[in-house]
Amino acid sequence: MNANSDPNNFLPLKPAVFHILLSLADAERHGYGIMQEVLFRTDGRVKIGPGTLYGAIKRLLADGLIAESEERPDPQLDDERRRYYCLTELGRKVITLEAKRLANLVDMAHAKQLLNPTR
């Protein structure tokens, strides 16, 4: 396994990258669809602009965490210029490890009673 194929070498993820990978965890999406999924999932609290999104997509493609999908929706429902993205096996490992890392941090905060509503 070379250094670039070890999922741990990508951690911690930048917030925008985390949200992009998370949005692809359950479906293939095009860029605008990723932005909309992030807005919806975060109740509008996280907005990823086109510059941030497409810069991150370019890096994620180069790192092998996502791939351009070969599948296309019904042409009547789609714009042929759109590119659809999906997680690779490495990308799924990376987002899973990052989610576990973040869950561990939340567990530590609970142990320190930082998330206790009575305080």
Secondary structure as GFF3:
##gff-version 3
##sequence-region A 1 119
A	DSSP	three_ten_helix	3	5	.	.	.	ID=ss1
A	DSSP	three_ten_helix	7	10	.	.	.	ID=ss2
A	DSSP	alpha_helix	15	23	.	.	.	ID=ss3
A	DSSP	beta_strand	29	30	.	.	.	ID=ss4
A	DSSP	alpha_helix	31	41	.	.	.	ID=ss5
A	DSSP	alpha_helix	50	63	.	.	.	ID=ss6
A	DSSP	beta_strand	66	68	.	.	.	ID=ss7
A	DSSP	three_ten_helix	75	77	.	.	.	ID=ss8
A	DSSP	beta_strand	84	87	.	.	.	ID=ss9
A	DSSP	alpha_helix	89	111	.	.	.	ID=ss10
###
